[in-house]
Amino acid sequence: LRLARTFQEVRDKYGSPILITSGFRPPAVNRAVGGVSNSQHITFKALDMRPLDGNFQKLWQVLKASKFTGLGDGVSTGKSFYHADIRDGGRLIFGY
């Protein structure tokens, strides 16, 4: 429920459709897509997403101002998605 509420706040602030490309992944699926063994996706605490209007910069700014505690920037390394999670602990921003 916390993940859904946090994402809804991002959707409201972004104001345009956001495509979720990954949410919950069982361990076997997570391994198949190259996810790390302690992935937040396994416990359904993470989403990967991209903006349907193509405004990655705006979405990244909204994500950085959100309550998500883990943010992954796949866009700056040529991938077309951002990762956001509600991991415990302080804020962590990382690249792919």
Stockholm file with secondary structure:
# STOCKHOLM 1.0

chainA/1-96         LRLARTFQEVRDKYGSPILITSGFRPPAVNRAVGGVSNSQHITFKALDMRPLDGNFQKLWQVLKASKFTGLGDGVSTGKSFYHADIRDGGRLIFGY
#=GR chainA/1-96 SS CHHHHHHHHHHHHHCSCEEEEECCCCHHHHHHTTCCTTCTTTTTCEEEEEETTCCHHHHHHHHHTSSCSEEEECGGGTCSCEEEECCSSSCEEEEC
#=GC SS_cons        CHHHHHHHHHHHHHCSCEEEEECCCCHHHHHHTTCCTTCTTTTTCEEEEEETTCCHHHHHHHHHTSSCSEEEECGGGTCSCEEEECCSSSCEEEEC
//
